């Protein structure tokens, strides 16, 4: 579960109660003059039971608020790409960040969706962040991908590796050759790649990310395979 869910459940009651008490007080100031706490609690309880749809809405708002705080604290580590690990408009007014793993089937399935987003939105920038959590081969692929990004060949490598089938040393080498990545630099680059992966892991933990793909757009954190309409709605909200 998202690390915010349990605290949010506890906060929902407090928030709804505070809102209801405030509304009740404004509507009838004198009614609270006698500190009729039981009456107020009964009004709040009855209102929530009559309108249960408020609970998920309140939880979402609280989660978005906590997400915004977390994103603000690490924004530079999220939205600034490593080398050439980005696509779209370099001066875009909104940045969509994908945390991905090359062994993630949902990440692979999102590839055409991201290309479509760039085509449909000329003001969008997409930043790709390595989060190799599914297998040891994920880390090997991430290192090669970061090397490609350092040589400004990220997109070609990214597409080639996803098109190459299951991740292995052979498919990584084939994708690198197809993209023109100089793997002879890999031994000297390994420490830098591992430092970037460690930074992404730390940032992901701070954001409460628990899997791939995960997304950051504006102040919102989203998770999982999402339809293009949901991502576009988040981009629109960030732009507004």
C-alpha positions in Angstrom: 0.0 0.0 0.0 1.0 3.6 -0.5 2.8 4.8 2.6 0.3 7.7 2.9 -2.9 5.6 2.8 -3.1 4.7 6.5 -2.3 8.2 7.8 -4.8 9.6 5.3 -7.6 7.4 6.6 -7.1 8.8 10.0 -7.0 12.3 8.7 -10.1 12.0 6.7 -12.3 11.9 9.7 -10.6 14.9 11.3 -10.9 17.0 8.1 -14.5 16.1 7.5 -15.3 16.8 11.1 -13.5 20.2 11.0 -15.3 21.2 7.8 -18.7 20.1 9.1 -18.2 21.9 12.4 -17.1 25.1 10.7 -20.2 24.9 8.4 -22.4 24.2 11.3 -20.9 27.1 13.3 -21.3 29.6 10.5 -24.9 28.5 9.8 -25.9 28.7 13.5 -23.3 30.4 15.7 -25.4 30.4 18.8 -26.1 26.7 18.6 -22.5 25.9 19.6 -22.4 28.4 22.4 -23.3 25.7 24.9 -20.4 23.5 23.8 -22.8 20.8 22.7 -20.1 18.5 21.5 -22.3 15.4 21.3 -24.7 17.2 19.1 -22.0 18.4 16.7 -20.5 14.9 16.5 -23.9 13.4 15.7 -24.4 16.0 12.9 -21.0 15.3 11.5 -21.5 11.5 11.6 -25.0 11.7 10.0 -23.7 14.0 7.3 -20.8 11.7 6.4 -23.0 8.6 6.4 -25.4 10.4 4.1 -22.6 11.5 1.8 -20.0 8.7 1.7 -18.7 9.9 -1.6 -17.0 12.7 0.3 -14.5 10.2 1.9 -12.6 9.1 -1.3 -12.7 12.7 -2.5 -11.2 14.0 0.8 -8.6 11.2 0.8 -7.6 12.1 -2.8 -7.2 15.8 -1.8 -5.2 14.9 1.2 -3.0 12.6 -0.7 -2.5 15.2 -3.4 -1.5 17.7 -0.7 1.0 15.4 0.8 2.3 14.5 -2.7 2.8 18.2 -3.5 4.9 18.6 -0.3 7.1 15.6 -1.2 7.6 16.7 -4.8 8.5 20.2 -3.7 11.2 18.8 -1.4 12.9 16.9 -4.2 11.8 18.7 -7.4 15.3 19.2 -8.8 16.1 15.5 -8.5 12.8 14.6 -10.2 12.4 17.0 -13.1 16.1 17.6 -14.2 17.0 14.8 -16.6 20.2 12.8 -16.6 22.0 13.7 -19.8 19.7 13.1 -22.8 17.1 11.1 -20.9 14.2 13.2 -22.1 11.9 13.8 -25.1 9.5 16.5 -26.2 10.0 20.2 -25.8 13.1 21.1 -23.9 11.4 24.3 -22.8 8.0 22.7 -22.2 5.7 24.4 -19.7 4.9 21.0 -18.1 7.3 18.1 -17.3 6.0 14.6 -17.1 8.4 12.2 -15.3 8.3 8.5 -15.7 10.1 6.2 -13.2 10.5 2.9 -15.2 12.2 -0.5 -15.2 13.2 -2.2 -18.5 11.7 -5.5 -17.2 8.4 -3.8 -16.5 5.8 -4.9 -19.1 3.5 -2.0 -18.3 6.5 0.4 -18.9 7.0 -1.2 -22.3 3.3 -0.9 -23.0 3.5 2.8 -22.1 6.1 3.6 -24.8 3.7 4.3 -27.6 1.4 6.3 -25.2 4.3 8.6 -24.4 5.2 9.1 -28.0 1.5 10.0 -28.6 1.6 12.5 -25.8 4.6 14.3 -27.3 2.9 14.4 -30.7 -0.4 15.7 -29.3 1.2 18.2 -26.9 4.0 20.4 -28.3 4.5 22.1 -24.9 5.2 18.9 -23.0 8.6 17.6 -21.9 9.0 14.0 -20.7 11.8 13.0 -18.4 12.8 9.3 -17.9 14.2 8.1 -14.6 15.7 4.7 -14.1 14.1 2.7 -11.2 15.6 -0.8 -11.7 13.7 -2.8 -9.0 12.5 -5.9 -10.7 15.6 -7.9 -11.5 19.4 -7.8 -11.6 19.2 -7.4 -15.3 17.2 -4.3 -14.7 20.2 -2.7 -13.1 22.5 -3.7 -16.0 20.0 -2.2 -18.4 19.7 1.0 -16.4 23.5 1.4 -16.4 23.6 1.0 -20.2 20.6 3.4 -20.6 22.3 6.0 -18.5 25.5 5.6 -20.5 23.4 6.1 -23.6 21.9 9.2 -22.0 25.4 10.6 -21.3 26.2 10.1 -25.0 22.9 11.8 -26.1 21.6 8.5 -27.5 19.0 7.7 -24.9 15.9 7.6 -27.1 17.4 5.3 -29.7 18.7 2.9 -27.0 15.4 3.1 -25.1 13.3 2.1 -28.1 15.8 -0.5 -29.2 15.9 -2.3 -25.9 12.2 -2.4 -25.5 11.9 -3.7 -29.0 14.5 -6.4 -28.4 12.5 -8.7 -26.2 13.4 -9.9 -22.7 16.2 -8.0 -21.0 19.6 -9.8 -21.1 23.2 -9.0 -21.7 22.7 -9.9 -25.3 19.7 -7.7 -25.9 21.4 -4.8 -24.0 24.5 -5.1 -26.2 22.3 -5.4 -29.3 20.3 -2.3 -28.4 23.5 -0.4 -27.6 25.0 -1.4 -31.0 21.8 -0.3 -32.8 21.7 3.0 -31.0 25.4 3.6 -31.5 26.3 3.6 -27.8 30.0 3.1 -27.1 29.9 0.4 -24.5 33.7 0.6 -24.1 33.1 3.5 -21.7 30.9 1.3 -19.5 33.5 0.3 -16.9 34.6 3.8 -16.3 31.0 5.0 -16.2 29.7 2.4 -13.8 30.2 4.4 -10.6 28.4 7.4 -12.0 25.5 5.3 -13.2 25.2 3.6 -9.8 25.2 7.0 -8.1 22.3 8.1 -10.3 20.4 4.9 -9.7 20.9 5.3 -5.9 19.6 8.9 -6.1 16.5 7.8 -8.0 15.9 5.0 -5.5 16.1 7.6 -2.6 13.9 10.0 -4.4 11.3 7.3 -5.2 11.2 6.3 -1.5 10.6 10.0 -0.5 7.8 10.2 -3.0 6.2 6.9 -1.8 6.7 5.1 -5.1 6.2 1.4 -4.8 6.4 0.2 -8.4 6.8 1.0 -12.0 5.7 2.8 -13.9 5.2 5.7 -11.6 4.6 9.2 -12.7 5.2 12.8 -11.5 3.5 15.6 -13.2 3.3 19.0 -11.6 2.7 18.4 -7.9 1.0 15.1 -8.4 2.3 11.5 -8.0 0.5 8.8 -10.0 1.1 5.1 -10.2 0.6 2.2 -12.6 -0.5 1.8 -16.1 -2.8 4.7 -16.9 -4.9 5.5 -19.9 -3.7 8.5 -21.9 -6.8 10.5 -20.9 -5.8 10.3 -17.2 -2.3 11.5 -17.9 -3.5 14.3 -20.1 -5.9 15.4 -17.4 -3.0 15.5 -14.9 -1.0 17.5 -17.4 -3.9 19.9 -17.9 -4.2 20.4 -14.1 -0.5 21.0 -13.8 -0.6 23.6 -16.6 -3.5 25.4 -15.0 
